[in-house]
Amino acid sequence: MARFVLASHGRLAEGMKDTLQIILGQLDNVETLCAYIDPNVSAQDQVEDLLATFVPGETVVVVTDIFGGSVNNEFMAALAHHEFFLVCGMNMPLLIQLLSSDELDVQDIEEAIGECREVILLCNDLEASAEEAEDF
């Protein structure tokens, strides 16, 4: 089973884990990193402390809130020295898909990302399409 890290600015990661546990049940393989909560602890220090707990050979998937943000950038820099998958753009459908997989490799993660892109929608367009279909 893969180990997951949800990492965000503020408490978004904790909220995502809480919601995931409502849907999927207890998630002992998911941990959170909430940056900038304690002004005395830098995001860099938090990331370094977390990386020190990674076990060689362990499958780790880190999911961050936003590409180009400081949290994601800290993990991007760590890719040179640590082996883990780094995914940005944290959202509930993506997390459910990833956490529902028994085994994860690059292809599985890329497929999950592709499928989740399809469920980001402007729902107003769906309503308009439904109304047009009713008119026929």
DSSP file (Angstrom, degrees, kcal/mol; ACC not computed):
  #  RESIDUE AA STRUCTURE BP1 BP2  ACC     N-H-->O    O-->H-N    N-H-->O    O-->H-N    TCO  KAPPA ALPHA  PHI   PSI    X-CA   Y-CA   Z-CA
    1    1 A M              0   0    0      0, 0.0    58,-0.2     0, 0.0   102,-0.1   0.000 360.0 360.0 360.0 134.8    0.0    0.0    0.0
    2    2 A A        -     0   0    0    100,-0.3     2,-0.4    99,-0.3    58,-0.2  -0.342 360.0-127.2 -73.5 155.0    1.3    3.4   -0.9
    3    3 A R  E     -a   60   0A   0     56,-2.9    58,-2.8    -2,-0.1     2,-0.4  -0.880  26.1-156.0-100.4 134.8    1.9    6.2    1.6
    4    4 A F  E     -ab  61  30A   0     25,-3.3    27,-2.3    -2,-0.4     2,-0.5  -0.909  11.9-167.3-117.7 141.7    0.3    9.5    0.8
    5    5 A V  E     -ab  62  31A   0     56,-2.5    58,-3.1    -2,-0.4     2,-0.6  -0.991   6.4-160.5-124.6 121.2    1.2   13.0    1.9
    6    6 A L  E     -ab  63  32A   0     25,-2.8    27,-2.7    -2,-0.5     2,-0.4  -0.912  18.3-174.4 -98.9 121.6   -1.3   15.8    1.3
    7    7 A A  E     +ab  64  33A   0     56,-2.8    58,-1.0    -2,-0.6     2,-0.3  -0.964  11.5 150.0-126.8 132.5    0.5   19.1    1.5
    8    8 A S  E     - b   0  34A   0     25,-2.5    27,-2.9    -2,-0.4     2,-0.5  -0.948  50.9 -93.8-150.6 167.0   -0.9   22.6    1.3
    9    9 A H  E >  S- b   0  35A   0     -2,-0.3     3,-0.8    25,-0.2    27,-0.2  -0.779 100.3 -13.3 -78.4 128.4   -0.7   26.2    2.3
   10   10 A G  T 3  S-     0   0    0     25,-2.7     3,-0.5    -2,-0.5    25,-0.2  -0.319 120.0 -38.6  70.5-157.9   -2.8   26.5    5.5
   11   11 A R  T 3> S+     0   0    0      1,-0.2     4,-2.1    23,-0.1     3,-0.2   0.211  96.9 111.1 -94.5  14.5   -5.1   23.7    6.6
   12   12 A L  H <> S+     0   0    0     -3,-0.8     4,-2.6     1,-0.2    -1,-0.2   0.912  77.6  55.0 -53.7 -44.8   -6.5   22.6    3.2
   13   13 A A  H  > S+     0   0    0     -3,-0.5     4,-2.3     1,-0.2    -1,-0.2   0.895 107.4  49.3 -59.1 -41.7   -4.7   19.3    3.5
   14   14 A E  H  > S+     0   0    0     -3,-0.2     4,-2.6     1,-0.2    -1,-0.2   0.915 111.2  49.8 -63.5 -42.6   -6.3   18.5    6.8
   15   15 A G  H  X S+     0   0    0     -4,-2.1     4,-2.3     2,-0.2    -2,-0.2   0.888 109.6  51.2 -63.2 -39.5   -9.7   19.3    5.5
   16   16 A M  H  X S+     0   0    0     -4,-2.6     4,-2.7    -5,-0.2    -1,-0.2   0.923 111.0  48.0 -64.2 -43.4   -9.2   17.1    2.5
   17   17 A K  H  X S+     0   0    0     -4,-2.3     4,-2.3     2,-0.2    -2,-0.2   0.923 110.0  52.4 -63.9 -42.9   -8.1   14.2    4.7
   18   18 A D  H  X S+     0   0    0     -4,-2.6     4,-1.2     1,-0.2    -1,-0.2   0.930 112.7  44.9 -57.3 -46.1  -11.1   14.7    6.9
   19   19 A T  H  X S+     0   0    0     -4,-2.3     4,-1.7     1,-0.2     3,-0.4   0.905 110.2  54.3 -66.2 -41.9  -13.4   14.6    3.9
   20   20 A L  H  X S+     0   0    0     -4,-2.7     4,-3.9     1,-0.2     5,-0.4   0.885 105.8  53.6 -58.3 -38.7  -11.7   11.6    2.5
   21   21 A Q  H  X S+     0   0    0     -4,-2.3     4,-1.2     1,-0.2    -1,-0.2   0.791 104.4  54.9 -70.7 -26.8  -12.2    9.7    5.7
   22   22 A I  H  < S+     0   0    0     -4,-1.2    -1,-0.2    -3,-0.4    -2,-0.2   0.896 119.7  33.6 -66.2 -39.5  -15.9   10.4    5.6
   23   23 A I  H  < S+     0   0    0     -4,-1.7    -2,-0.2     2,-0.1    -3,-0.2   0.905 134.8  22.4 -82.8 -45.2  -16.0    8.8    2.1
   24   24 A L  H  < S-     0   0    0     -4,-3.9    -3,-0.2     1,-0.3    -2,-0.1   0.538 101.4-123.6-105.6  -9.9  -13.4    6.1    2.4
   25   25 A G     <  -     0   0    0     -4,-1.2    -1,-0.3    -5,-0.4    -2,-0.1  -0.439  65.7  -3.2  92.1-173.3  -13.1    5.4    6.1
   26   26 A Q        -     0   0    0     -2,-0.1     2,-0.5     1,-0.1     3,-0.1  -0.267  61.0-161.6 -56.7 132.4  -10.0    5.5    8.3
   27   27 A L    >   +     0   0    0      1,-0.1     3,-1.1     3,-0.1    -1,-0.1  -0.795  20.8 166.0-122.1  86.7   -6.9    6.3    6.3
   28   28 A D  T 3  S+     0   0    0     -2,-0.5    -1,-0.1     1,-0.2    -2,-0.0   0.661  76.4  60.6 -74.5 -15.9   -3.8    5.4    8.2
   29   29 A N  T 3  S+     0   0    0     -3,-0.1   -25,-3.3   -26,-0.1     2,-0.5   0.270  91.4  83.3 -95.1  11.4   -1.6    5.7    5.1
   30   30 A V  E <   +b    4   0A   0     -3,-1.1     2,-0.3   -27,-0.2   -25,-0.2  -0.962  52.5 172.9-118.9 128.6   -2.4    9.4    4.6
   31   31 A E  E     -b    5   0A   0    -27,-2.3   -25,-2.8    -2,-0.5     2,-0.3  -0.876  19.1-134.9-126.7 164.6   -0.6   12.2    6.4
   32   32 A T  E     -b    6   0A   0     -2,-0.3     2,-0.4   -27,-0.2   -25,-0.2  -0.879   9.6-162.1-122.6 151.7   -0.8   15.9    6.0
   33   33 A L  E     -b    7   0A   0    -27,-2.7   -25,-2.5    -2,-0.3     2,-0.7  -0.957  11.6-172.5-129.2 112.1    1.6   18.8    5.9
   34   34 A C  E >   -b    8   0A   0     -2,-0.4     3,-0.7   -27,-0.2   -25,-0.2  -0.895  14.7-154.5-109.7 104.2    0.0   22.2    6.5
   35   35 A A  E 3   +b    9   0A   0    -27,-2.9   -25,-2.7    -2,-0.7     7,-0.1  -0.413  66.5  20.9 -81.8 152.9    2.5   24.9    5.8
   36   36 A Y  T 3  S+     0   0    0      5,-0.4    -1,-0.2     2,-0.2   -25,-0.1   0.667  83.3 113.6  69.1  21.7    2.5   28.4    7.4
   37   37 A I  S <  S+     0   0    0     -3,-0.7    -2,-0.1     1,-0.3    -1,-0.1   0.872  78.6  43.1 -82.3 -43.3    0.3   27.5   10.4
   38   38 A D  S >  S-     0   0    0      3,-0.2     3,-2.0     1,-0.1    -1,-0.3  -0.917  74.7-153.6-104.8 115.0    3.2   28.1   12.8
   39   39 A P  T 3  S+     0   0    0      0, 0.0    -1,-0.1     0, 0.0    -2,-0.0   0.659  94.0  60.5 -64.5 -12.9    5.1   31.3   12.0
   40   40 A N  T 3  S+     0   0    0      1,-0.1     2,-0.5     2,-0.1    -2,-0.0   0.471  96.7  67.6 -91.3  -2.2    8.2   29.8   13.7
   41   41 A V  S <  S-     0   0    0     -3,-2.0    -5,-0.4     4,-0.0    -3,-0.2  -0.974  75.1-143.6-123.7 122.7    8.4   26.8   11.4
   42   42 A S     >  -     0   0    0     -2,-0.5     4,-2.2     1,-0.1     5,-0.1  -0.455  21.1-122.1 -81.3 155.3    9.3   27.2    7.7
   43   43 A A  H  > S+     0   0    0      1,-0.2     4,-2.6     2,-0.2     5,-0.2   0.880 115.1  57.5 -59.9 -38.0    7.7   25.1    4.9
   44   44 A Q  H  > S+     0   0    0      1,-0.2     4,-2.7     2,-0.2    -1,-0.2   0.924 106.5  47.3 -60.0 -45.0   11.3   24.1    4.0
   45   45 A D  H  > S+     0   0    0      2,-0.2     4,-2.6     1,-0.2    -1,-0.2   0.909 111.5  51.1 -63.4 -41.7   11.8   22.7    7.5
   46   46 A Q  H  X S+     0   0    0     -4,-2.2     4,-2.2     2,-0.2    -2,-0.2   0.928 112.3  46.1 -60.9 -45.0    8.5   20.9    7.5
   47   47 A V  H  X S+     0   0    0     -4,-2.6     4,-2.9     2,-0.2     5,-0.2   0.929 112.8  49.6 -64.9 -45.3    9.3   19.3    4.1
   48   48 A E  H  X S+     0   0    0     -4,-2.7     4,-1.6     1,-0.2    -1,-0.2   0.908 110.9  49.8 -61.0 -42.0   12.8   18.3    5.2
   49   49 A D  H  < S+     0   0    0     -4,-2.6     4,-0.4     1,-0.2    -1,-0.2   0.908 113.3  46.7 -62.7 -41.6   11.4   16.7    8.4
   50   50 A L  H >< S+     0   0    0     -4,-2.2     3,-1.9     1,-0.2     4,-0.4   0.928 108.7  54.0 -66.0 -45.3    8.9   14.8    6.5
   51   51 A L  H >< S+     0   0    0     -4,-2.9     3,-1.5     1,-0.3    -1,-0.2   0.822  98.4  64.9 -59.9 -31.1   11.4   13.6    3.9
   52   52 A A  T 3< S+     0   0    0     -4,-1.6    -1,-0.3     1,-0.3    -2,-0.2   0.695  97.8  56.2 -65.4 -17.8   13.5   12.2    6.6
   53   53 A T  T <  S+     0   0    0     -3,-1.9    -1,-0.3    -4,-0.4    -2,-0.2   0.537  80.3 112.8 -91.5  -7.1   10.8    9.7    7.4
   54   54 A F    <   -     0   0    0     -3,-1.5    30,-0.0    -4,-0.4     6,-0.0  -0.441  60.7-142.1 -68.2 137.2   10.6    8.2    3.9
   55   55 A V    >   -     0   0    0     -2,-0.1     3,-2.3     1,-0.0    -2,-0.1  -0.871  25.2-106.2-101.2 128.9   11.8    4.6    3.7
   56   56 A P  T 3  S+     0   0    0      0, 0.0     3,-0.1     0, 0.0    -1,-0.0  -0.274 107.0  19.8 -54.3 135.0   13.8    3.6    0.7
   57   57 A G  T 3  S+     0   0    0      1,-0.3     2,-0.2    26,-0.1    -3,-0.0   0.258  93.6 128.3  87.8 -12.1   11.7    1.4   -1.6
   58   58 A E    <   -     0   0    0     -3,-2.3     2,-0.7    25,-0.1    -1,-0.3  -0.564  63.8-123.1 -76.4 138.0    8.5    2.7   -0.1
   59   59 A T        +     0   0    0     -2,-0.2   -56,-2.9   -58,-0.2     2,-0.4  -0.753  37.3 179.8 -82.4 117.3    5.9    4.0   -2.6
   60   60 A V  E     -a    3   0A   0     -2,-0.7    25,-2.9   -58,-0.2     2,-0.5  -0.979  14.7-167.6-123.7 131.2    5.2    7.6   -1.6
   61   61 A V  E     -ac   4  85A   0    -58,-2.8   -56,-2.5    -2,-0.4     2,-0.5  -0.974   5.1-165.8-118.5 117.5    2.7    9.9   -3.4
   62   62 A V  E     -ac   5  86A   0     23,-3.2    25,-3.0    -2,-0.5     2,-0.5  -0.903   3.3-168.1-102.4 127.3    2.9   13.6   -2.4
   63   63 A V  E     -ac   6  87A   0    -58,-3.1   -56,-2.8    -2,-0.5    25,-0.2  -0.971   7.1-167.6-119.1 119.6   -0.1   15.7   -3.6
   64   64 A T  E     -ac   7  88A   0     23,-2.7    26,-2.0    -2,-0.5    25,-0.8  -0.622  26.6-121.4-105.8 164.9    0.2   19.5   -3.2
   65   65 A D  S    S+     0   0    0    -58,-1.0     2,-0.4    24,-0.2   -57,-0.1   0.879  86.6  11.0 -74.7 -39.1   -2.4   22.2   -3.6
   66   66 A I  S >  S-     0   0    0     23,-0.2     3,-1.5    22,-0.1     6,-0.4  -0.987  70.1-117.5-150.9 133.9   -1.0   24.3   -6.4
   67   67 A F  T 3  S+     0   0    0     -2,-0.4     3,-0.1     1,-0.2     4,-0.0  -0.462 103.3  19.3 -65.8 134.6    1.8   24.1   -9.0
   68   68 A G  T 3  S+     0   0    0      1,-0.3    -1,-0.2    -2,-0.2     2,-0.1   0.326  94.5 127.4  87.2  -8.5    4.4   26.8   -8.6
   69   69 A G  S <> S-     0   0    0     -3,-1.5     4,-2.8     1,-0.1    -1,-0.3  -0.366  75.6-106.4 -76.4 163.2    3.4   27.5   -5.0
   70   70 A S  H  > S+     0   0    0      1,-0.2     4,-2.0     2,-0.2     5,-0.1   0.848 118.8  52.7 -61.8 -35.3    6.0   27.4   -2.3
   71   71 A V  H  > S+     0   0    0      2,-0.2     4,-1.6     1,-0.2    -1,-0.2   0.953 113.0  43.6 -65.6 -48.4    4.9   24.1   -0.9
   72   72 A N  H  > S+     0   0    0     -6,-0.4     4,-2.7     1,-0.2    -2,-0.2   0.903 111.4  55.4 -62.0 -41.0    5.1   22.4   -4.3
   73   73 A N  H  X S+     0   0    0     -4,-2.8     4,-2.2     1,-0.2    -1,-0.2   0.872 103.8  54.0 -62.5 -37.1    8.4   24.1   -5.0
   74   74 A E  H  X S+     0   0    0     -4,-2.0     4,-1.2     1,-0.2    -1,-0.2   0.915 112.5  43.7 -62.6 -42.1    9.9   22.7   -1.8
   75   75 A F  H  X S+     0   0    0     -4,-1.6     4,-1.0     2,-0.2    -2,-0.2   0.867 109.1  57.5 -71.1 -35.3    8.9   19.2   -2.9
   76   76 A M  H >< S+     0   0    0     -4,-2.7     3,-0.9     1,-0.2     4,-0.4   0.929 106.6  49.3 -58.4 -44.7   10.1   19.8   -6.5
   77   77 A A  H >< S+     0   0    0     -4,-2.2     3,-1.0     1,-0.2    -1,-0.2   0.847 107.0  56.5 -62.9 -33.5   13.6   20.6   -5.1
   78   78 A A  H >X S+     0   0    0     -4,-1.2     3,-1.8     1,-0.2     4,-1.8   0.693  85.2  80.5 -74.0 -18.5   13.6   17.4   -3.1
   79   79 A L  T << S+     0   0    0     -4,-1.0    -1,-0.2    -3,-0.9    -2,-0.2   0.774  83.7  63.9 -59.7 -24.8   13.0   15.2   -6.1
   80   80 A A  T <4 S+     0   0    0     -3,-1.0    -1,-0.3    -4,-0.4    -2,-0.2   0.747 117.8  24.3 -69.5 -22.5   16.7   15.5   -6.9
   81   81 A H  T <4 S+     0   0    0     -3,-1.8     2,-0.3    -4,-0.2    -2,-0.2   0.512 120.0  51.9-121.7  -9.1   17.5   13.6   -3.7
   82   82 A H  S  < S-     0   0    0     -4,-1.8     2,-0.7     2,-0.1    -1,-0.1  -0.959  71.5-128.1-133.8 149.0   14.4   11.6   -2.8
   83   83 A E        +     0   0    0     -2,-0.3     2,-0.3    -3,-0.1   -23,-0.2  -0.870  54.6 115.3-101.6 114.2   12.3    9.1   -4.7
   84   84 A F        -     0   0    0     -2,-0.7     2,-0.4    -5,-0.1   -23,-0.2  -0.965  63.4-101.4-163.8 162.3    8.6    9.8   -4.6
   85   85 A F  E     -c   61   0A   0    -25,-2.9   -23,-3.2    -2,-0.3     2,-0.5  -0.789  32.6-159.4 -90.5 135.4    5.7   10.8   -6.9
   86   86 A L  E     +c   62   0A   0     -2,-0.4     2,-0.4   -25,-0.2   -23,-0.2  -0.970  13.5 175.1-121.0 118.9    4.8   14.5   -6.8
   87   87 A V  E     -c   63   0A   0    -25,-3.0   -23,-2.7    -2,-0.5     2,-0.3  -0.968  10.2-161.8-121.8 135.1    1.3   15.5   -8.1
   88   88 A C  E     +c   64   0A   0     -2,-0.4   -23,-0.2   -25,-0.2   -22,-0.1  -0.762  60.7  61.0-113.2 165.0    0.0   19.1   -7.9
   89   89 A G  S    S-     0   0    0    -25,-0.8   -24,-0.2    -2,-0.3    -1,-0.2   0.870  71.9-151.6  89.7  43.7   -3.6   20.3   -8.1
   90   90 A M        +     0   0    0    -26,-2.0     2,-0.3   -83,-0.2    -1,-0.1  -0.182  28.8 155.1 -50.6 128.0   -5.1   18.5   -5.1
   91   91 A N     >  -     0   0    0      1,-0.1     4,-2.3   -75,-0.0     5,-0.2  -0.979  51.4-109.4-152.6 160.6   -8.8   17.8   -5.5
   92   92 A M  H  > S+     0   0    0     -2,-0.3     4,-2.7     1,-0.2     5,-0.3   0.904 112.9  50.7 -62.9 -47.1  -11.2   15.3   -4.1
   93   93 A P  H  > S+     0   0    0      0, 0.0     4,-2.2     0, 0.0    -1,-0.2   0.913 112.7  48.4 -58.7 -40.1  -11.9   13.2   -7.2
   94   94 A L  H  > S+     0   0    0      2,-0.2     4,-2.7     1,-0.2     5,-0.2   0.935 112.5  47.4 -63.6 -46.4   -8.1   12.8   -7.8
   95   95 A L  H  X S+     0   0    0     -4,-2.3     4,-2.8     1,-0.2     5,-0.2   0.905 111.4  50.5 -64.2 -41.6   -7.5   11.8   -4.2
   96   96 A I  H  X S+     0   0    0     -4,-2.7     4,-1.3     2,-0.2    -1,-0.2   0.931 112.2  48.1 -61.0 -44.7  -10.3    9.3   -4.2
   97   97 A Q  H  < S+     0   0    0     -4,-2.2     4,-0.4    -5,-0.3     3,-0.3   0.939 114.7  44.8 -61.9 -47.7   -9.0    7.7   -7.4
   98   98 A L  H >< S+     0   0    0     -4,-2.7     3,-1.2     1,-0.2    -2,-0.2   0.922 114.3  48.0 -64.0 -44.2   -5.4    7.5   -6.1
   99   99 A L  H 3< S+     0   0    0     -4,-2.8    -1,-0.2     1,-0.3    -2,-0.2   0.699 105.4  60.0 -72.1 -18.3   -6.4    6.2   -2.7
  100  100 A S  T 3< S+     0   0    0     -4,-1.3     2,-0.4    -3,-0.3    -1,-0.3   0.511  85.9  96.7 -86.3  -4.8   -8.7    3.6   -4.3
  101  101 A S    <   -     0   0    0     -3,-1.2   -99,-0.3    -4,-0.4     3,-0.1  -0.685  62.2-154.2 -88.3 136.5   -5.8    2.0   -6.2
  102  102 A D  S    S+     0   0    0     -2,-0.4     2,-0.4     1,-0.2  -100,-0.3   0.930  84.6  20.3 -72.0 -46.5   -4.1   -1.1   -4.8
  103  103 A E  S    S-     0   0    0   -102,-0.1     2,-0.4     2,-0.0    -1,-0.2  -0.941  73.9-157.3-123.3 144.8   -0.8   -0.4   -6.6
  104  104 A L        +     0   0    0     -2,-0.4     2,-0.3    -3,-0.1    -6,-0.0  -0.986  19.3 156.8-128.3 131.8    0.4    2.9   -8.0
  105  105 A D     >  -     0   0    0     -2,-0.4     4,-2.3   -46,-0.0     5,-0.2  -0.794  59.6 -83.7-133.9-177.4    3.0    3.5  -10.7
  106  106 A V  H  > S+     0   0    0     -2,-0.3     4,-2.7     1,-0.2     5,-0.2   0.905 127.8  51.1 -56.9 -44.0    3.5    6.4  -13.1
  107  107 A Q  H  > S+     0   0    0      1,-0.2     4,-2.5     2,-0.2    -1,-0.2   0.912 109.1  50.2 -62.9 -43.0    0.9    5.2  -15.6
  108  108 A D  H  > S+     0   0    0      2,-0.2     4,-2.2     1,-0.2    -1,-0.2   0.909 112.9  46.9 -60.6 -42.6   -1.7    4.8  -12.8
  109  109 A I  H  X S+     0   0    0     -4,-2.3     4,-2.3     2,-0.2    -2,-0.2   0.920 111.7  49.8 -67.6 -43.6   -1.1    8.3  -11.6
  110  110 A E  H  X S+     0   0    0     -4,-2.7     4,-2.4    -5,-0.2    -2,-0.2   0.893 111.0  50.4 -62.0 -39.8   -1.2    9.8  -15.1
  111  111 A E  H  X S+     0   0    0     -4,-2.5     4,-2.7     2,-0.2     5,-0.2   0.913 109.7  50.4 -63.6 -42.9   -4.5    7.9  -15.8
  112  112 A A  H  X S+     0   0    0     -4,-2.2     4,-2.1     2,-0.2    -2,-0.2   0.910 110.9  49.0 -62.1 -42.2   -6.0    9.3  -12.6
  113  113 A I  H  X S+     0   0    0     -4,-2.3     4,-1.6     2,-0.2    -2,-0.2   0.934 111.9  49.2 -62.3 -46.0   -5.0   12.8  -13.5
  114  114 A G  H  X S+     0   0    0     -4,-2.4     4,-0.8     1,-0.2    -2,-0.2   0.912 111.9  47.7 -60.5 -44.6   -6.4   12.5  -17.0
  115  115 A E  H >< S+     0   0    0     -4,-2.7     3,-0.5     1,-0.2     4,-0.3   0.867 110.2  52.6 -65.6 -36.2   -9.7   11.1  -15.7
  116  116 A C  H >< S+     0   0    0     -4,-2.1     3,-1.1     1,-0.2    -1,-0.2   0.788  98.3  63.8 -73.9 -26.4  -10.0   13.9  -13.1
  117  117 A R  H >< S+     0   0    0     -4,-1.6     3,-1.1     1,-0.2    -1,-0.2   0.845  97.8  58.9 -61.2 -31.3   -9.5   16.6  -15.7
  118  118 A E  T << S+     0   0    0     -4,-0.8    -1,-0.2    -3,-0.5    -2,-0.2   0.648 100.2  55.5 -74.5 -15.0  -12.8   15.4  -17.3
  119  119 A V  T <  S+     0   0    0     -3,-1.1     2,-0.8    -4,-0.3    -1,-0.2   0.252  78.6  98.0-105.3  13.3  -14.8   16.0  -14.1
  120  120 A I    <   +     0   0    0     -3,-1.1     2,-0.3    -4,-0.1    -1,-0.0  -0.891  60.6 155.8 -97.0 107.7  -13.8   19.7  -13.7
  121  121 A L        -     0   0    0     -2,-0.8     2,-0.9     4,-0.0     3,-0.1  -0.900  55.9-122.0-135.6 153.9  -16.9   21.3  -15.3
  122  122 A L    >>  -     0   0    0     -2,-0.3     3,-1.5     1,-0.1     4,-0.7  -0.902  30.4-158.2 -91.3 106.1  -18.9   24.4  -15.4
  123  123 A C  H 3> S+     0   0    0     -2,-0.9     4,-2.0     1,-0.3     3,-0.2   0.728  83.9  71.6 -66.0 -22.8  -22.2   22.9  -14.3
  124  124 A N  H 3> S+     0   0    0      1,-0.2     4,-2.3     2,-0.2    -1,-0.3   0.883  95.3  55.0 -57.3 -37.3  -24.3   25.7  -15.9
  125  125 A D  H <> S+     0   0    0     -3,-1.5     4,-2.2     1,-0.2    -1,-0.2   0.865 105.2  52.4 -64.3 -35.9  -23.3   24.3  -19.2
  126  126 A L  H  X S+     0   0    0     -4,-0.7     4,-2.3    -3,-0.2    -1,-0.2   0.905 108.7  49.7 -66.0 -41.6  -24.7   20.9  -18.2
  127  127 A E  H  X S+     0   0    0     -4,-2.0     4,-2.3     2,-0.2    -2,-0.2   0.916 110.9  49.5 -63.2 -43.9  -28.0   22.5  -17.3
  128  128 A A  H  X S+     0   0    0     -4,-2.3     4,-2.2     1,-0.2    -2,-0.2   0.897 111.1  49.8 -63.1 -40.4  -28.2   24.3  -20.6
  129  129 A S  H  X S+     0   0    0     -4,-2.2     4,-2.1     2,-0.2    -1,-0.2   0.890 110.0  50.9 -65.0 -39.8  -27.4   21.1  -22.5
  130  130 A A  H  X S+     0   0    0     -4,-2.3     4,-1.8     2,-0.2    -2,-0.2   0.901 110.4  49.1 -65.3 -40.7  -30.1   19.2  -20.5
  131  131 A E  H  X S+     0   0    0     -4,-2.3     4,-1.2     1,-0.2    -2,-0.2   0.899 110.5  50.5 -65.8 -40.4  -32.7   21.9  -21.3
  132  132 A E  H  X S+     0   0    0     -4,-2.2     4,-0.6     1,-0.2     3,-0.3   0.889 108.9  51.9 -63.5 -39.4  -31.8   21.8  -25.0
  133  133 A A  H >< S+     0   0    0     -4,-2.1     3,-0.8     1,-0.2    -1,-0.2   0.860 106.5  54.0 -65.9 -35.4  -32.1   18.0  -25.1
  134  134 A E  H 3< S+     0   0    0     -4,-1.8    -1,-0.2     1,-0.2    -2,-0.2   0.793 100.2  62.2 -68.1 -27.5  -35.6   18.4  -23.5
  135  135 A D  H 3<        0   0    0     -4,-1.2    -1,-0.2    -3,-0.3    -2,-0.2   0.685 360.0 360.0 -72.4 -18.1  -36.6   20.8  -26.3
  136  136 A F    <<        0   0    0     -3,-0.8    -1,-0.2    -4,-0.6    -2,-0.2   0.472 360.0 360.0 -85.2 360.0  -36.1   18.1  -29.0
